[in-house]
Amino acid sequence: MKAESQTSSSQETSPERSGEVADWVEAAAEGDMQAFRCLYDEFLPYVRHNIARLVGPRPEVDDLIQDVFVQVHGSLGDFRQESSFKTWLYRVTRNVTIDHLRKRKKTVELAELQPLRANARTLSKIEARDQVKALYAVLDQVSVESREAFILFEVEELKLREIAELTDTSINTVAARVRRTRERLRTFLEASHAEESS
């Protein structure tokens, strides 16, 4: 998976589509609301996927989507096409979501959670429902940066280099964040297992 395609595999951007997107971006930056609507319709699933991946299926997802597109609308004039629009949009989405996570009280409502495509390397010893509980219980205890790195690596299966490029940090920093979150998860699982055995 390429760093500029951080979404489900069903939404790949062809070269022809990229040209159309570039035209929409240029027109929307000049105030064409129809062009902006085209961008919204095209990338709404992508933005929703990236937000929901970080915050979980919570009611604030729709509000965050709106915040992202408000920011996109106000910032299109600053987009210099040094990267693809999708990469730029990911960074806007990431910044809005991480700001929200930092402000949000660190609690998780486990009853709202749905199963994730958790990576078997880390979570293979517990059942699907427990995977969700364990993963979110741990993710609510780590930094938002570690949360993002872990999900991108373990759930989305990006390479460390791709995550480093997306988050504008070093590969070593990404690796350390993933490693720390794995350790927190391992400790959580061991404690849970000890309680069940006692």
N, C-alpha and C positions, 0 to 999 in steps of 0.2 A: 504494500500500500504506500503510495507516495504521500509526502508531507502535505501536499496541496489538496489532498482528497480525504480529509478527515470526516467521513460520513459513511453511511451505509453504501455498499457496493452498487446499489441500484441508481445512485446519482453521480455518475461519472460525467465530466464535461468534455465533449468532443472538441476538436480544433474549430469546427464550424460554429458550435455553440459558444465557444470562447469568444469568437469574433462578434457574435450577437450580443453577448454579455458586455463586451467592451463598448459597443455602440450604446447600450442602455445606460451604462455607467456615465459615459460622456454626456448623453442627453439629460440624464437625471441631475448631474452636477450643474447643468445650466438651467434647471428648474422645470424640466419636463416631468410632470407627475405621472403621466402614462408610462413613461420609461421606468420611473421608480416603482410603479405598480408591477411592472414586468419583473424587475429585480426581486421584489417582495415575493411574488408568486413562485419564482424559480428557486429561491433560496430559503423559503420558510421551512421546508422539511429539514434542511441542513442545519439551520439555526436551532430549531426545536431539538433535534437529535443531540447537538453538542451541549445545549443547556441541560436537558434531561439527564444526560450521561453524568454530569457533575453534581447536580442537585438532587437527582432521583425524581420519581414521578410525584412531585409536590404541586400544590395549587398555584404557587407563584411562578411556575414556568411560563404561563401566558403573559404575565406582567413583564417578565424578563425579556421575552421575545419582543414585546412592544418597546421596551427600553433600548434594545439593540437596534431596532430599525429607526427609532427616533435619532439615536446617535449616528447611525449610518447616514441618514438623510442630512444631518447637519455637518457631516465630515467628508462627504463625497468630494468636495472641492480640494481636500487635502490629499486625496488618493493620487499617488504619483506613478502608479503602475510599475514600481520597482519589483513588485511581486504580483502574483495573480490576484484577482479580485477575491477569489475564494479564500486565499491565505490571509488577505487583509481583513475579510469579514470574520474569519475564525478568530483573529486577534481581538477585534472589537467585541465579539461574543464572549471570548474568554475574559476580557477585562471587566465587562459588565457582570458576568457571573461570579467571578472571584471577588469583586467588590461586594456583591450581595452576600456571598458566603462569609466574608469577614465580618459583616454587620449582623448576620443572623445568629441568634442564640444557638449554641451547639447542642441541639437536641434532635432526635430522629423519631419519627412516628412509624414504628415497624409495621403496623397494620396496613399502611398505605403502600408498602413496597411491593414491587413485582419482581419476578426472577430476572437476574442478569445473565448474560453470556459470560460467566466467570471462567477464568483460565484455569484449566485442570492442574497446571504445575503448582499452583498455590492452594487451591481449594478442593482438591480431589477427594479428601477424606471425609467430607461432610455432605449431607443431603442438600438438595436445591434450596429448600426453604431456609435451612440453617446457613447456607452460603450467603443469602441476602442479608440475614440478620447480622452475621459475623462481619461481613464486608462493610455495611453501613455503620455498625457500632464502632468499628475501628476507624473508618474514614472520618467520622465526626470527632475523633480525638486527635487527628493529625492536622498539620497546616494545610491550607487550601492548595498550596503548591505541591505538597506531597500527595494529596488526594488526586490532583489532576495528573501528575506523573504516573501514579499507580494505575489509574483507570486507562490512560492512554497506552501504557505498556501491557498490562495484564488483560484488560477487557477488549480494547481496540486493536491490540497486537501491533502497535507501531514499534519501530526500531528506536533505540536510544538516540541515535543521530537525528531522526525525524522529530522526536519530541524536543530535543535541544533547539532545533531550528524554529519550531513553532512557538516555543516559550521563551526564546531569546536568552538561553542560558547554556552552560557547558554540559557536555556529555557526562562528565564526572559528577556534576551536581544532580543531574537527572537520575543517574544510577544510585547515588546516595539516597535520594528521596524514595525511590522504589524500594531500596534495601531496608530503609527504616520502617516503611509501611509494612513490608513483609514481616519484619521482626515483630511489629505490634500485633499483626494478625496471628502470627504463630503463638505469641504469648497468650493472646485471647483464646485461641483454640485449645491450647494446653490447659488453661485454667478452666475452661468449660468442660473439657474431658475429665479433669480431676474432680469437679463437682459431681458429674454424672456417675463417676466410679465410687464415690464415697458413700 
